[in-house]
Structure formats: C-alpha cells, structure tokens
Amino acid sequence: MGCSGGFQSLFPLTHMNRHNNKQAGKTKQKPNHRKKEPMQTKQSVINLNIRATVIAAFGVLLMVLGVSETAQAQSSQSTPLVFQAAGPDATAIQGAVDAFRAALGDNNLNNPGPLQKGRREINWDGGNPNLMDTTPPVNPFLVFLNTRGSQYKTPGLGLSQAPPAGGLQGGLAVLFGNPNYAKIFRTFSRSRLFTPVGSNITEASFSIPGTNGNAPATVRGFGVVFTDVDQPDGAVPSAVASNHKPSTFVEYFGKNGRLLFSSSVAASPGDGNLSFFGIKFDDARIASVRITSGNVAPGPNDDRQHDIVMMDDFIYGEPQILH
C-alpha cells in the first residue's frame, strides 16, 4: 500500500475469523429467484479491522483503516482468494487490480474459445478512451456475448454505458436527469462507466467466447471496479441497528444456483472514490454473479440516505465449458 490514502488487501478467506451457524440469522437473505439449497456450514468475516503504518522517506505517516465486511463461503468447497481495495483514485486500487489480473492469467481479448487459461476484461470504452457516447439502456446487454463470453441482465429497464458527463448525449448526468452525476463519479479506465437503469442490480452469466452464447460456461474468478461507494459500514444488520447495511455487495453462484460466496464492497470517503472487489477459486465454478451497486437505483441525489454507485472494469477468468 502506498501513501495515496487507500487500502488494499489480498488474502484467502481461511485466514479470517470464522463463525458457525449461530450467525445464520444475521446473514443477508438470498434472492428469491435463486434455487434455495441448505448451506450446512458458513464461514463469516465480520468487522475486519485493518491497520497499516506507512513509513515515508521524510517522516512517518500513520494510516488507520477500518473495514467492516461480511463475507460467506461454503465450507464444503475450497475457499476463494479475495482481492479488494478502496481509495480516492485509481492509484489506490491499481495494485489489487493488477494482482487479480496476474492471478487469472493473460488477457485473451476477443480470441474465440475454448481456451484453457487466461482472463477476459470489459472496460466499457469500445476500445477507444475518447469514445463519449451514452448507449440507450438494453436488456439483456449482449454487446460482449460473442467476443468475450459474458452477458448481463437487470430487473430494471436496461443497462447502459456512459461517461459521467459529456458527449452528444450528455452522459450519466443526462441519462438520469441529475447534473450532480457529472461531478461525483470517476472512471478507472477512460471514459465510460456501466450502470443499470431503473434498478441497482446487475446479473452476469457466461458462455464460451465465439459461440454467441450457445455454450454455457463457468469461470474461476470475477472482479468489479466500483466508483463512489460511500457507505463504509458493512456490518451485519441487527435489530438494534437495522440501517447498518453495506450499500454495495457481490454474490457468486454455482451452476445449480447455489450461493458460493457473498461479500460487501469496501468504501472510501468523498466523491469519485474507487473500490475493487474480486475473488478467484482454484477451478471454474462460478456460473453467475449478482452485483448490487448502491442502495438504490440511480436517479436521486447521492446523500446520506442514497448511496449511488456506478461500475467500471469487469475482469473475469476465461469461460470454461459448463459440466
């Protein structure tokens, strides 16, 4: 971790505190549309406090970083390696993103599969960082279905790519009719972000690249860059403090719809901050991912009641044939 004011962490879940099924009542309920299967044992990570001391060349800078998070994984399967970081700018999360990329392997770009190793990436910029177009919301979002083996859906109106502001269509500020959005979001990779419209939910699924979605697949890892995750309290909600929920979290599901892993996303104070969260298993077992970005659908002002969050780069393991 450098002196940029961010926090970075990379660890297997087995290195964290464990809690038995007494915590089950505190765990976030699974989405109703998923197949409900009993999870006999859960590992939970609650109130993980990370403290770091940075010694600079010309003095000592003390940084105390509190991360309150809930993460769950099925004990019947090997636990994933977790990559996460949060901070005021791209520098704060770059190390975690690069480590995640390295763990997955080389970027396979638009090469058709099946390929045995490597990763795919989507940065929503159409291969041109100067591209400023705002795309109308579509559902499902199939732009990268054939070239990179992933598709996206939302319970809302659709999914869009847009810069915070600018371009012929005006970016997020015009898409959501909120001029404040031009100032509160930052990109990790220029120049566009990704967002659901009419919802804060995005669902990802996978197929072999080059098959146009006709060969369902699983991946061994999936990570997301977020911008402007403000609500830092990821504590498990309780009857005493029911409003203490993380605003942003990621759920990973296996081929039978069983929840494999779930975690909140670390926050950083101030507008335009960036966060990264990703996990990697030893094998390709992730069939779908459900992302909750913010605690409300985009549109309202970003304030104490509404944490509006956008997404940037998606990075995931090379899709493998679903068995």
N, C-alpha and C positions, 0 to 999 in steps of 0.2 A: 504494500500500500504506500502510495506516495503522499505528498503533502497537499494534495488537492482538496482534502476535506471529505472524501468519500470513504466507503467501507467496502472491502472485498473479502470474500470467504469462499473456500473450496474445501469440502470435506465429505466423507461418506457418512451417512446417517447413523451408522453404528457407533460413531464417536460421540454422539449426543446423549442427553439424558433420556431414559426410557420410562414409560408409564404403562401400566397394564390396563385391563378393560374398565377399571374404575373411572377412566377418563372418557368413556364412550358417550356419556351424557353431555359432554362438553363439545363433542365433535360436530362439525358442520354437517348438516344433513345432505345426503346425496341427491342429485337432481332426480325428479320423479320419472323422467323419460329413460333413465338408465335401468338396466337389469339389476335388481336388488339381490345380492348374494351375501351371505353372512361372512364377516371377517372375524375369524376366531381370535386373533391377537393383533394388536396395533402397537406401533411404536410412535410416541409423540414427542415433539420437541416444543417446549413451552418456555417463554421468557428466556431466550438465549441471549445473554449479555456478552458482547464482545468489546473488549477494551484494548486499545492499542496505544503504545507510546512511540512516537516518531522522533528520532534524534536527527536534527538538521545539522548542516555543516557549520552554521554560525549560531547555534543555540539549541534549545530543547523545546519542541512543540508537543504538548500533551493533548491527545485527542481521545475523548471518551465517547464511544459509540454504542448506543443501546439498540438492540434489535429484539423485538418481541414477535415471535412467529409460532405458528402451529404447522407441523408437518406430520404426515402419516404415511406409513408404508406397510404392506402386508409382510408379516414375519415369515410366511411360508415361501417367500421368494427372496432372493438376494436383494439387499437394499441398494438404491442407486447412489451414484456420486452426485453431489449437489454443487452447483456453481451459482454464486449470487454476488451482487454488488449494487451499491447505490451511491449517488453523489451529485454534485451540482452540474457536471458537464461530462462530455464523452471520455475525457481522460480518467475520470473516477471509475468507470466501468470497463475500460478497454482491456485491462489485464484479465478480468474474469471472462470476457467475451472471447479473447484470444485463446485462453486456456481451454474453453469449451470447444472451440473450433479444432484445436490441436487434438483433443481427446476423441473427437469424431473422425478426424482424418481429412484428406484433401477435398477441396471443393470440386464437385463433379459438374458444376454449371448446368448446361442444358443437355448433356450427353444422355442418350437413351439407356435404360436399364434392360435387364437387371445387372447391377454391379454389386460386388461383394462387400465393398467398404467405401468409406468416404462420407461426405455430407452434402446437403443442399442448403442454399440460402435464398431468401427473398428480402430485398430492401425497399420494394415498392417504388423504385425510381425509374423503372423502364430502361435500365442500362444507361441512363443519361441524367447526371446530377442536376442539369439545368432544366429538366422537364418539370413544369409547374402546373400541369393540367390537374383539375379535380375531376375524378371519374364519378359518374352517377352511381348511386347505390344499386348493387345487383345481388341476387340471392338465388342460388348459391354463387359464390365467387370462384370462377373456373379458369382464370387467366393463366395459372401455373399448373393446371391439372396435367397436361400432356408433357410439358417441358421439365417440370420438377416434382411431379408426383404428389401434389397436395391440393386439396380443395377446402373451401371454408363456407360455413353457413352461420346464420344468426336467427334467433326468434323474431328479430325486428324487421325493418323494411329491407335492409340490404347492407352491403359492405362497400366502402369507398376508399380510394387513395387520394390524398390531398396534402398540399403544403399548409403550414399554419395560416398563411395569407399569400395573396399574390396570384399571378397567372390570370388567364382570361375569366375564369370562374370565381376567383376570389378566395379559394382555399377553404379551410375549416371555418373561418370567420363568416363566410357567406353560406356555406353548406348548412351550418347550424344557426345562422342568423344571430351570432353573438360576436361582436367585434373584439371582445376581450380575448377570444381564442387566438387572435393574431399575435398576442404577446406572451401567453403563458405556456406555450409548448415549444419544445426544442427537438430537432432531429438528431439522431445518432449518425445516420448516413444521409446526406443530402439527396432530395429536397422534400420528399413526401412522407407522410405518415399513413397508417392504416387504421380504420375505425369502423365499428358497426354503427348503423343509423337506426334510431328507434329502439335500441337495446344497448346493454353493456356486455352482452355475451357474444363470444366468437367460438365456433366449434370447428376443429380441424380433423381431417381424415386423410388417408394416404393410399397411394397406388404406385405401381411400378412406372417410372417415367418412360414415356414413349408409347404407352398403351392406352392413352386417352381415358384413364380411369377404369379400364376393364379388367385390371389385375389388382385386386385389393392387397394392401401391404401393411406391414408394421415397421416401426423404426425403433432404434435403441436409445435415442435421445431427442429432446426438443427443448429449445430455449427461446425466450422473447425479450426484446428490449422494450421498456415502457418509458413514457415521459409524463412527468408531473404527478407521480404517486405521492400524495401529501399526507395521508393519514398514517402515522407511524405506529399506531397501537395495533399490533397483530395478536393481542391476547385473545384467548378463547372467550367468547361471550358467556356471561353468567347472569343469574337473576338479579344480582346487585348492580352490575354494570353492563346492561344489555346492549348499550350503544358502543361498546368497545370491540368493534369488529375490524378486521382488515378490509380495506376498500378493494384490494386487488389480489387475486389468487389464481392459481393454475391447478387443474385437475387432470390426471393422466389415467386413461382407461385401457384395459386389455381387450383382446379380441371378443370376449364374451360380455363386454360391458362392465366388467368388474373394476372397481376403483383400485388402481395400483399405488397411487401416490397423490398427495394433495398438499399444497403449501401456500401461505401468503407470500406476497412480494414486498421486499424491503422498501421503505420510503426514504425520502430526503427532503428537508425543508426548503421552501422557496419555489417560485415559479420556474418552469423549464428544467427541473431536475431530471435525471435519468436513472433508471433501475434496470437490472438484468436478473433474470431467473431462468435456470435450465437444469435438467437432470439427465444423467446418462446411465443406462443399465448395461450389463455385460452382453446382453443379447437383444434382438429386436422384438420387444413385447408390447410396445405402445401402439395401439390401433387407432386411438383418437385422443384428442386433447380438448378440454373445455376451459376457455380463458374468460375470467370476469375482470374487466378493466374498469375500475372505478365503482363507486357505489350507486351510480345512477346513469341512465343513458345520457349521452352528450346533448347539450342544449342549454341547461341552466348555467348560471354563473358558478365558477369554481370558488367555493367558500367553505365555511365550517360544516355546513350540512351536506354539501355536494362535493365529492372528490371526483372531478372529471379527469379521465386518464385516456391517453392515446397510445398506440403501439407503433414501434418501428421494426427493426430487423427480426425476422424469424429464421432460426437456424436449427436444422434437424438432421438426424442420421439418414444415411442412404436407405430408401424404402426397400424392404425385403418381402418376398412373396409370403402372403398370409397362409399359414399352415393350420 
